[in-house]
């Protein structure tokens, strides 16, 4: 295996590890939207969010 191919493989492997770490980090900080229950605020907006009457 020549030197250029080895450098390419090492850099590719490091890039893959960094991308996997970033993906894992984002996945642990967020939740799936469907996992939350239907909150009262999402079903029917409260009167505070309605448009003011003129």
C-alpha positions as CSV (number, residue, x, y, z in Angstrom):
1,X,0.0,0.0,0.0
2,X,1.5,3.3,-1.0
3,X,1.7,6.3,1.3
4,X,-1.0,8.4,-0.5
5,X,-3.5,5.6,-0.1
6,X,-2.7,5.1,3.6
7,X,-3.1,8.9,4.3
8,X,-6.4,8.9,2.4
9,X,-7.7,5.9,4.4
10,X,-6.7,7.4,7.8
11,X,-8.2,10.8,7.0
12,X,-11.4,9.1,5.7
13,X,-11.6,7.0,8.9
14,X,-11.1,10.1,11.1
15,X,-13.8,11.9,9.2
16,X,-16.2,9.0,9.6
17,X,-15.6,8.9,13.4
18,X,-16.1,12.7,13.7
19,X,-19.4,12.5,11.8
20,X,-20.6,9.6,13.9
21,X,-19.8,11.5,17.1
22,X,-21.6,14.6,15.9
23,X,-24.7,12.5,14.9
24,X,-24.7,10.7,18.3
25,X,-24.4,14.1,20.1
26,X,-27.3,15.6,18.2
27,X,-29.4,12.5,18.7
28,X,-28.9,12.5,22.4
29,X,-29.9,16.2,22.8
30,X,-33.2,16.0,20.9
31,X,-36.4,14.1,21.2
32,X,-38.6,12.6,18.5
33,X,-41.6,15.0,18.0
34,X,-44.1,12.1,18.1
35,X,-42.9,11.0,21.6
36,X,-44.5,14.1,23.2
37,X,-48.1,13.9,24.2
38,X,-50.6,16.3,22.5
39,X,-50.2,19.3,24.7
40,X,-53.2,21.5,25.3
41,X,-51.3,24.5,23.8
42,X,-50.6,22.6,20.6
43,X,-54.2,21.4,20.1
44,X,-56.0,24.7,20.9
45,X,-54.0,27.9,21.2
46,X,-54.6,29.8,24.3
47,X,-56.3,33.2,24.3
48,X,-52.9,34.9,24.8
49,X,-51.8,34.0,21.3
50,X,-55.0,35.2,19.6
51,X,-55.0,38.4,17.5
52,X,-56.0,41.5,19.3
53,X,-59.4,42.9,18.4
54,X,-59.6,46.4,17.1
